[in-house]
């Protein structure tokens, strides 16, 4: 369920960033869900598109043309149960690829991402190796 929540919120946030700062509504319109699924299974049309639309409409309790998170979960469950447009093996391939990318990213580490600390300039003044340089800049009037 956590993965579906991440997918749902990532899509909502994408709409927020492309809508010039309008506060996001915590729902997905049918076209967003369809686009998400088509990105996994590839092009579909005709009967497959109609079947997916029927699934989405059947899960949309308030019939507003958008799915809240609970409705989205129910729709994804039905899509998976019916293996809409052979989505299950395709979704597994995407999950495997993502897992391989994550494993490659963490290869040779303890399994945790490497943390790099970048000290902001305003904080460097407190570090001894930068204090002398800052004092010289202040004395010479060079603040750049």
PLY file of the C-alpha trace (Angstrom):
ply
format ascii 1.0
element vertex 144
property float x
property float y
property float z
element edge 143
property int vertex1
property int vertex2
end_header
0.00 0.00 0.00
2.91 2.35 0.73
4.10 2.08 -2.87
0.66 2.98 -4.18
0.54 5.94 -1.79
3.90 7.14 -3.15
2.71 6.75 -6.74
-0.52 8.57 -5.97
1.17 11.49 -4.22
3.95 11.73 -6.81
1.33 12.18 -9.52
-0.58 14.75 -7.45
2.66 16.68 -6.85
3.56 16.57 -10.54
0.25 18.26 -11.29
1.00 20.83 -8.57
4.39 21.73 -10.05
3.02 22.04 -13.57
-0.02 24.07 -12.50
1.97 27.15 -11.45
1.53 26.83 -7.71
-2.16 26.06 -7.39
-2.73 24.04 -4.23
-3.03 20.37 -5.23
-6.24 18.48 -4.76
-5.63 15.07 -3.22
-7.24 13.19 -6.09
-6.35 11.97 -9.56
-8.48 12.48 -12.64
-9.08 9.45 -14.84
-6.64 10.68 -17.49
-3.80 10.76 -14.93
-4.47 7.18 -13.84
-4.77 6.06 -17.45
-1.51 7.79 -18.34
0.21 6.14 -15.39
-0.94 2.67 -16.45
-0.20 3.24 -20.14
3.37 4.17 -19.17
3.67 0.63 -17.78
1.86 -1.44 -20.43
2.44 0.68 -23.52
-0.19 1.89 -25.92
-3.66 0.56 -25.57
-6.86 1.45 -27.25
-10.33 0.28 -28.03
-11.56 -2.43 -25.71
-8.65 -2.16 -23.25
-9.16 1.59 -22.86
-12.89 1.12 -22.43
-12.37 -1.61 -19.82
-10.00 0.61 -17.85
-12.48 3.48 -17.99
-15.22 1.17 -16.69
-12.98 0.13 -13.79
-12.24 3.75 -12.90
-15.90 4.79 -13.12
-16.98 1.83 -10.99
-14.55 2.84 -8.22
-15.42 6.56 -8.34
-18.00 6.71 -5.55
-18.96 10.37 -5.95
-18.85 10.24 -9.79
-16.77 13.44 -10.09
-14.38 12.00 -12.66
-11.51 11.79 -10.16
-10.29 9.23 -7.65
-9.43 9.91 -4.05
-6.67 7.75 -2.57
-9.03 5.04 -1.29
-10.81 4.86 -4.63
-7.43 4.76 -6.39
-6.38 1.79 -4.24
-9.60 -0.07 -5.05
-9.15 0.66 -8.76
-5.53 -0.61 -8.71
-6.66 -3.75 -6.89
-9.26 -4.41 -9.58
-6.76 -3.66 -12.36
-4.35 -6.18 -10.82
-7.03 -8.80 -10.10
-8.30 -8.65 -13.68
-4.73 -8.32 -15.03
-5.94 -5.49 -17.24
-4.04 -5.40 -20.53
-1.48 -7.86 -19.09
-0.39 -5.23 -16.55
0.93 -7.61 -13.87
4.01 -8.95 -15.71
4.76 -5.48 -17.08
4.50 -3.93 -13.61
6.79 -6.67 -12.27
9.39 -5.76 -14.92
9.21 -2.11 -13.87
9.57 -3.10 -10.19
12.55 -5.37 -10.98
14.25 -2.62 -12.98
13.73 -0.15 -10.15
15.13 -2.66 -7.64
18.18 -3.25 -9.87
18.79 0.49 -10.14
18.54 0.86 -6.36
20.91 -2.08 -5.83
23.41 -0.59 -8.29
23.20 2.75 -6.51
24.03 1.17 -3.17
26.59 -1.37 -4.47
29.65 -1.45 -2.30
27.96 0.39 0.55
26.38 -0.82 3.74
22.98 -0.63 2.07
22.49 2.93 3.18
22.96 5.89 0.90
26.27 7.66 1.34
25.80 10.93 3.15
27.77 13.87 1.98
27.69 16.99 4.01
28.06 20.32 2.29
28.56 23.10 4.75
26.75 26.27 3.72
28.86 29.42 3.43
27.18 31.19 6.34
28.17 28.29 8.61
31.77 28.06 7.38
32.64 31.17 9.38
32.37 29.04 12.50
34.86 26.49 11.20
38.49 27.27 12.09
39.90 26.66 8.59
37.56 29.30 7.11
37.60 31.85 9.93
40.95 33.38 8.91
39.89 33.73 5.26
36.63 35.39 6.26
38.39 37.83 8.56
40.77 38.83 5.74
37.84 39.35 3.38
36.07 41.53 5.92
39.18 43.59 6.56
39.82 44.15 2.86
36.15 44.96 2.21
35.85 42.06 -0.29
32.57 40.33 0.56
32.22 38.44 -2.72
0 1
1 2
2 3
3 4
4 5
5 6
6 7
7 8
8 9
9 10
10 11
11 12
12 13
13 14
14 15
15 16
16 17
17 18
18 19
19 20
20 21
21 22
22 23
23 24
24 25
25 26
26 27
27 28
28 29
29 30
30 31
31 32
32 33
33 34
34 35
35 36
36 37
37 38
38 39
39 40
40 41
41 42
42 43
43 44
44 45
45 46
46 47
47 48
48 49
49 50
50 51
51 52
52 53
53 54
54 55
55 56
56 57
57 58
58 59
59 60
60 61
61 62
62 63
63 64
64 65
65 66
66 67
67 68
68 69
69 70
70 71
71 72
72 73
73 74
74 75
75 76
76 77
77 78
78 79
79 80
80 81
81 82
82 83
83 84
84 85
85 86
86 87
87 88
88 89
89 90
90 91
91 92
92 93
93 94
94 95
95 96
96 97
97 98
98 99
99 100
100 101
101 102
102 103
103 104
104 105
105 106
106 107
107 108
108 109
109 110
110 111
111 112
112 113
113 114
114 115
115 116
116 117
117 118
118 119
119 120
120 121
121 122
122 123
123 124
124 125
125 126
126 127
127 128
128 129
129 130
130 131
131 132
132 133
133 134
134 135
135 136
136 137
137 138
138 139
139 140
140 141
141 142
142 143
